Amino acid sequence: MPIENLARSEVVTAEEDESVQELATRMEESQVGSVVITSEDEPVGIVTDRDLATRVIGDGKDPSETTAGDVMSEDLATIDQTDGFYQATELMSEHGIRRLPVCDENNDLVGIITSDDLNELLADEQMQLSDVIQTQRPDY
């Protein structure tokens, strides 16, 4: 199944010059743990709630003076919207990440898939498999 069918199409984004205080507020309002940093619809970085804790608070930086560009992870792994579930899990594992921006053929951001999304999908699949097993097993 293509990632475009699994990914969330509404992605919280910001530009590099926005303050991390603004990012934290946006994360709270949107109830997400990350903001994808974009430049003309192309993802160039990501800031997570962990980045805010370690790279801002932990380093004693002023959140109103520190920008997304100062703390974002720039070695951003992305996935093509036509790639599948297994490619997403492989990329997450290979890069040690929990969030994967989804891009189209022009490298424009079109969604995001998270490890939580993939785990939820797996849990749903396990429930369906369990239903099949329960209907086919004999009564004890």
Secondary structure, 3 states (H helix, E strand, C coil): CEHHHCCECCCCEECCCCEHHHHHHHHHHHCCCEEEEEECCEEEEEEEHHHHHHHHHCCCCCCCCCEHHHHCECCCCCEECCCEHHHHHHHHHHHCCCEEEEECCCCCEEEEEEHHHHHHHHHHHHHHHHHHHHHHCCCC
